[in-house]
Amino acid sequence: MKRLMIVAALALGNSAFAGDLEGTQPRELGSVRWHRQLDEALADAKSWGKPVFLVFQEIPGCGTCVGFGQRVLSHPVLADAIESEFVPLAIHNNKGGHDADVLRKYDEPAWNNPVVRFLDAQGKDVIARKDGVFDAGDVGARMIAALEAAKRPVPAYLRLAVSELRAARAEKATFAMACFWEGESQLGALDGVLATRTGSLEGREVVEVLFDPAVVSLADLGKKAANVGCSSIAGTARDASRSDQKYYLERSPLRFLPLTPLQATRINSALRFGRDGSEWLGPRQQALAKRIEQALAAKSDAFADFSRPDSLPDLAEYETRLRERLDRAQPANSR
């Protein structure tokens, strides 16, 4: 965990650019910390060499606007990438003053659904503007395209999130093995695997695998599983206990992080093979991991009543509760 803690410490310093939230963050803006002045955002883009993630958003807005804030701008990995790989800038499309000036500058309609544009330090589009992009996977794909167009590295954690979000048609397969802890860690590392779950079937330990057939076919998945000592088996498995799910992750402080199912799957595998899993975590998650470690060092049962949800929509609320607990345990002036 040493490398993870070093990276997390750096991430804490780097993420401060977005400033503290003033008052209550509107639901339409999710969990990202935003710049609100165009000139300041462009100046930071020039200083850091990062593109600007500019969202034009109606606040208060319609259901589409609120949904965009909750599904896209609160997604634990996308929000992390928006803060860490871009300079985030939010412009209200239904207000006057500076917001209205920026709206006119970019010829954006007022009182409109959210539009995301990616700018360089001169304020010009890095990739072409596109309307009607409200899906988290599609926004993530455009984030990758913008980073590539700006000749910026695309972090592994962002590519992983987009592959999970854009899996159009997931399928299931079940594999038997001598030990489902080992089987889950082996299968969870395979390309195309989206999630794993341990269980029992016909008296055997098994792992149920959710996979993307667009990335790996069932036949190829079966061959790869056989190479690591797992054999396909038909039937409906009975879930193993919580303590037997993601065995290596559940024995690490990382178990308390707000992780997507694919992140949890990959990190569980990484930990089994002696890696810290940080390649699958965004900087904000890494900083949060450092705080969790500190809290557990001070009180081993600090999160005894916390259990990471499996559902993506619940992760944003979970992260909020986790941060509130950490703030009570570690006042800002003690960190």
Secondary structure as a PSIPRED ss2 file (coil, helix, strand):
# PSIPRED VFORMAT (PSIPRED V4.0)

   1 M C   1.000  0.000  0.000
   2 K H   0.000  1.000  0.000
   3 R H   0.000  1.000  0.000
   4 L H   0.000  1.000  0.000
   5 M H   0.000  1.000  0.000
   6 I H   0.000  1.000  0.000
   7 V H   0.000  1.000  0.000
   8 A H   0.000  1.000  0.000
   9 A H   0.000  1.000  0.000
  10 L H   0.000  1.000  0.000
  11 A H   0.000  1.000  0.000
  12 L H   0.000  1.000  0.000
  13 G H   0.000  1.000  0.000
  14 N H   0.000  1.000  0.000
  15 S H   0.000  1.000  0.000
  16 A H   0.000  1.000  0.000
  17 F H   0.000  1.000  0.000
  18 A H   0.000  1.000  0.000
  19 G C   1.000  0.000  0.000
  20 D C   1.000  0.000  0.000
  21 L C   1.000  0.000  0.000
  22 E C   1.000  0.000  0.000
  23 G C   1.000  0.000  0.000
  24 T C   1.000  0.000  0.000
  25 Q C   1.000  0.000  0.000
  26 P C   1.000  0.000  0.000
  27 R H   0.000  1.000  0.000
  28 E H   0.000  1.000  0.000
  29 L H   0.000  1.000  0.000
  30 G C   1.000  0.000  0.000
  31 S C   1.000  0.000  0.000
  32 V C   1.000  0.000  0.000
  33 R C   1.000  0.000  0.000
  34 W C   1.000  0.000  0.000
  35 H E   0.000  0.000  1.000
  36 R C   1.000  0.000  0.000
  37 Q C   1.000  0.000  0.000
  38 L H   0.000  1.000  0.000
  39 D H   0.000  1.000  0.000
  40 E H   0.000  1.000  0.000
  41 A H   0.000  1.000  0.000
  42 L H   0.000  1.000  0.000
  43 A H   0.000  1.000  0.000
  44 D H   0.000  1.000  0.000
  45 A H   0.000  1.000  0.000
  46 K H   0.000  1.000  0.000
  47 S H   0.000  1.000  0.000
  48 W H   0.000  1.000  0.000
  49 G C   1.000  0.000  0.000
  50 K C   1.000  0.000  0.000
  51 P C   1.000  0.000  0.000
  52 V E   0.000  0.000  1.000
  53 F E   0.000  0.000  1.000
  54 L E   0.000  0.000  1.000
  55 V E   0.000  0.000  1.000
  56 F E   0.000  0.000  1.000
  57 Q E   0.000  0.000  1.000
  58 E C   1.000  0.000  0.000
  59 I C   1.000  0.000  0.000
  60 P C   1.000  0.000  0.000
  61 G C   1.000  0.000  0.000
  62 C C   1.000  0.000  0.000
  63 G H   0.000  1.000  0.000
  64 T H   0.000  1.000  0.000
  65 C H   0.000  1.000  0.000
  66 V H   0.000  1.000  0.000
  67 G H   0.000  1.000  0.000
  68 F H   0.000  1.000  0.000
  69 G H   0.000  1.000  0.000
  70 Q H   0.000  1.000  0.000
  71 R H   0.000  1.000  0.000
  72 V C   1.000  0.000  0.000
  73 L C   1.000  0.000  0.000
  74 S C   1.000  0.000  0.000
  75 H C   1.000  0.000  0.000
  76 P H   0.000  1.000  0.000
  77 V H   0.000  1.000  0.000
  78 L H   0.000  1.000  0.000
  79 A H   0.000  1.000  0.000
  80 D H   0.000  1.000  0.000
  81 A H   0.000  1.000  0.000
  82 I H   0.000  1.000  0.000
  83 E H   0.000  1.000  0.000
  84 S H   0.000  1.000  0.000
  85 E H   0.000  1.000  0.000
  86 F C   1.000  0.000  0.000
  87 V E   0.000  0.000  1.000
  88 P E   0.000  0.000  1.000
  89 L E   0.000  0.000  1.000
  90 A E   0.000  0.000  1.000
  91 I E   0.000  0.000  1.000
  92 H E   0.000  0.000  1.000
  93 N C   1.000  0.000  0.000
  94 N C   1.000  0.000  0.000
  95 K C   1.000  0.000  0.000
  96 G C   1.000  0.000  0.000
  97 G H   0.000  1.000  0.000
  98 H H   0.000  1.000  0.000
  99 D H   0.000  1.000  0.000
 100 A H   0.000  1.000  0.000
 101 D H   0.000  1.000  0.000
 102 V H   0.000  1.000  0.000
 103 L H   0.000  1.000  0.000
 104 R H   0.000  1.000  0.000
 105 K H   0.000  1.000  0.000
 106 Y C   1.000  0.000  0.000
 107 D C   1.000  0.000  0.000
 108 E C   1.000  0.000  0.000
 109 P C   1.000  0.000  0.000
 110 A C   1.000  0.000  0.000
 111 W C   1.000  0.000  0.000
 112 N C   1.000  0.000  0.000
 113 N C   1.000  0.000  0.000
 114 P C   1.000  0.000  0.000
 115 V E   0.000  0.000  1.000
 116 V E   0.000  0.000  1.000
 117 R E   0.000  0.000  1.000
 118 F E   0.000  0.000  1.000
 119 L E   0.000  0.000  1.000
 120 D C   1.000  0.000  0.000
 121 A C   1.000  0.000  0.000
 122 Q C   1.000  0.000  0.000
 123 G C   1.000  0.000  0.000
 124 K C   1.000  0.000  0.000
 125 D E   0.000  0.000  1.000
 126 V C   1.000  0.000  0.000
 127 I C   1.000  0.000  0.000
 128 A C   1.000  0.000  0.000
 129 R C   1.000  0.000  0.000
 130 K C   1.000  0.000  0.000
 131 D C   1.000  0.000  0.000
 132 G C   1.000  0.000  0.000
 133 V C   1.000  0.000  0.000
 134 F C   1.000  0.000  0.000
 135 D C   1.000  0.000  0.000
 136 A H   0.000  1.000  0.000
 137 G H   0.000  1.000  0.000
 138 D H   0.000  1.000  0.000
 139 V H   0.000  1.000  0.000
 140 G H   0.000  1.000  0.000
 141 A H   0.000  1.000  0.000
 142 R H   0.000  1.000  0.000
 143 M H   0.000  1.000  0.000
 144 I H   0.000  1.000  0.000
 145 A H   0.000  1.000  0.000
 146 A H   0.000  1.000  0.000
 147 L H   0.000  1.000  0.000
 148 E H   0.000  1.000  0.000
 149 A H   0.000  1.000  0.000
 150 A C   1.000  0.000  0.000
 151 K C   1.000  0.000  0.000
 152 R C   1.000  0.000  0.000
 153 P C   1.000  0.000  0.000
 154 V C   1.000  0.000  0.000
 155 P C   1.000  0.000  0.000
 156 A H   0.000  1.000  0.000
 157 Y H   0.000  1.000  0.000
 158 L H   0.000  1.000  0.000
 159 R H   0.000  1.000  0.000
 160 L H   0.000  1.000  0.000
 161 A H   0.000  1.000  0.000
 162 V H   0.000  1.000  0.000
 163 S H   0.000  1.000  0.000
 164 E H   0.000  1.000  0.000
 165 L H   0.000  1.000  0.000
 166 R C   1.000  0.000  0.000
 167 A C   1.000  0.000  0.000
 168 A C   1.000  0.000  0.000
 169 R C   1.000  0.000  0.000
 170 A C   1.000  0.000  0.000
 171 E E   0.000  0.000  1.000
 172 K E   0.000  0.000  1.000
 173 A E   0.000  0.000  1.000
 174 T E   0.000  0.000  1.000
 175 F E   0.000  0.000  1.000
 176 A E   0.000  0.000  1.000
 177 M C   1.000  0.000  0.000
 178 A C   1.000  0.000  0.000
 179 C C   1.000  0.000  0.000
 180 F H   0.000  1.000  0.000
 181 W H   0.000  1.000  0.000
 182 E H   0.000  1.000  0.000
 183 G H   0.000  1.000  0.000
 184 E H   0.000  1.000  0.000
 185 S H   0.000  1.000  0.000
 186 Q H   0.000  1.000  0.000
 187 L H   0.000  1.000  0.000
 188 G C   1.000  0.000  0.000
 189 A C   1.000  0.000  0.000
 190 L C   1.000  0.000  0.000
 191 D C   1.000  0.000  0.000
 192 G C   1.000  0.000  0.000
 193 V E   0.000  0.000  1.000
 194 L E   0.000  0.000  1.000
 195 A E   0.000  0.000  1.000
 196 T E   0.000  0.000  1.000
 197 R E   0.000  0.000  1.000
 198 T E   0.000  0.000  1.000
 199 G E   0.000  0.000  1.000
 200 S E   0.000  0.000  1.000
 201 L E   0.000  0.000  1.000
 202 E C   1.000  0.000  0.000
 203 G C   1.000  0.000  0.000
 204 R E   0.000  0.000  1.000
 205 E E   0.000  0.000  1.000
 206 V E   0.000  0.000  1.000
 207 V E   0.000  0.000  1.000
 208 E E   0.000  0.000  1.000
 209 V E   0.000  0.000  1.000
 210 L E   0.000  0.000  1.000
 211 F E   0.000  0.000  1.000
 212 D C   1.000  0.000  0.000
 213 P C   1.000  0.000  0.000
 214 A C   1.000  0.000  0.000
 215 V C   1.000  0.000  0.000
 216 V C   1.000  0.000  0.000
 217 S C   1.000  0.000  0.000
 218 L H   0.000  1.000  0.000
 219 A H   0.000  1.000  0.000
 220 D H   0.000  1.000  0.000
 221 L H   0.000  1.000  0.000
 222 G H   0.000  1.000  0.000
 223 K H   0.000  1.000  0.000
 224 K H   0.000  1.000  0.000
 225 A H   0.000  1.000  0.000
 226 A H   0.000  1.000  0.000
 227 N H   0.000  1.000  0.000
 228 V C   1.000  0.000  0.000
 229 G C   1.000  0.000  0.000
 230 C C   1.000  0.000  0.000
 231 S E   0.000  0.000  1.000
 232 S E   0.000  0.000  1.000
 233 I C   1.000  0.000  0.000
 234 A C   1.000  0.000  0.000
 235 G C   1.000  0.000  0.000
 236 T C   1.000  0.000  0.000
 237 A C   1.000  0.000  0.000
 238 R E   0.000  0.000  1.000
 239 D E   0.000  0.000  1.000
 240 A C   1.000  0.000  0.000
 241 S C   1.000  0.000  0.000
 242 R H   0.000  1.000  0.000
 243 S H   0.000  1.000  0.000
 244 D H   0.000  1.000  0.000
 245 Q C   1.000  0.000  0.000
 246 K C   1.000  0.000  0.000
 247 Y C   1.000  0.000  0.000
 248 Y C   1.000  0.000  0.000
 249 L H   0.000  1.000  0.000
 250 E H   0.000  1.000  0.000
 251 R H   0.000  1.000  0.000
 252 S C   1.000  0.000  0.000
 253 P H   0.000  1.000  0.000
 254 L H   0.000  1.000  0.000
 255 R H   0.000  1.000  0.000
 256 F H   0.000  1.000  0.000
 257 L C   1.000  0.000  0.000
 258 P C   1.000  0.000  0.000
 259 L C   1.000  0.000  0.000
 260 T C   1.000  0.000  0.000
 261 P H   0.000  1.000  0.000
 262 L H   0.000  1.000  0.000
 263 Q H   0.000  1.000  0.000
 264 A H   0.000  1.000  0.000
 265 T H   0.000  1.000  0.000
 266 R H   0.000  1.000  0.000
 267 I H   0.000  1.000  0.000
 268 N H   0.000  1.000  0.000
 269 S H   0.000  1.000  0.000
 270 A H   0.000  1.000  0.000
 271 L H   0.000  1.000  0.000
 272 R H   0.000  1.000  0.000
 273 F C   1.000  0.000  0.000
 274 G C   1.000  0.000  0.000
 275 R C   1.000  0.000  0.000
 276 D C   1.000  0.000  0.000
 277 G C   1.000  0.000  0.000
 278 S H   0.000  1.000  0.000
 279 E H   0.000  1.000  0.000
 280 W H   0.000  1.000  0.000
 281 L C   1.000  0.000  0.000
 282 G C   1.000  0.000  0.000
 283 P H   0.000  1.000  0.000
 284 R H   0.000  1.000  0.000
 285 Q H   0.000  1.000  0.000
 286 Q H   0.000  1.000  0.000
 287 A H   0.000  1.000  0.000
 288 L H   0.000  1.000  0.000
 289 A H   0.000  1.000  0.000
 290 K H   0.000  1.000  0.000
 291 R H   0.000  1.000  0.000
 292 I H   0.000  1.000  0.000
 293 E H   0.000  1.000  0.000
 294 Q H   0.000  1.000  0.000
 295 A H   0.000  1.000  0.000
 296 L H   0.000  1.000  0.000
 297 A H   0.000  1.000  0.000
 298 A H   0.000  1.000  0.000
 299 K C   1.000  0.000  0.000
 300 S C   1.000  0.000  0.000
 301 D C   1.000  0.000  0.000
 302 A C   1.000  0.000  0.000
 303 F C   1.000  0.000  0.000
 304 A C   1.000  0.000  0.000
 305 D C   1.000  0.000  0.000
 306 F C   1.000  0.000  0.000
 307 S C   1.000  0.000  0.000
 308 R C   1.000  0.000  0.000
 309 P C   1.000  0.000  0.000
 310 D C   1.000  0.000  0.000
 311 S C   1.000  0.000  0.000
 312 L H   0.000  1.000  0.000
 313 P H   0.000  1.000  0.000
 314 D H   0.000  1.000  0.000
 315 L H   0.000  1.000  0.000
 316 A H   0.000  1.000  0.000
 317 E H   0.000  1.000  0.000
 318 Y H   0.000  1.000  0.000
 319 E H   0.000  1.000  0.000
 320 T H   0.000  1.000  0.000
 321 R H   0.000  1.000  0.000
 322 L H   0.000  1.000  0.000
 323 R H   0.000  1.000  0.000
 324 E H   0.000  1.000  0.000
 325 R H   0.000  1.000  0.000
 326 L H   0.000  1.000  0.000
 327 D H   0.000  1.000  0.000
 328 R H   0.000  1.000  0.000
 329 A H   0.000  1.000  0.000
 330 Q C   1.000  0.000  0.000
 331 P C   1.000  0.000  0.000
 332 A H   0.000  1.000  0.000
 333 N H   0.000  1.000  0.000
 334 S H   0.000  1.000  0.000
 335 R C   1.000  0.000  0.000
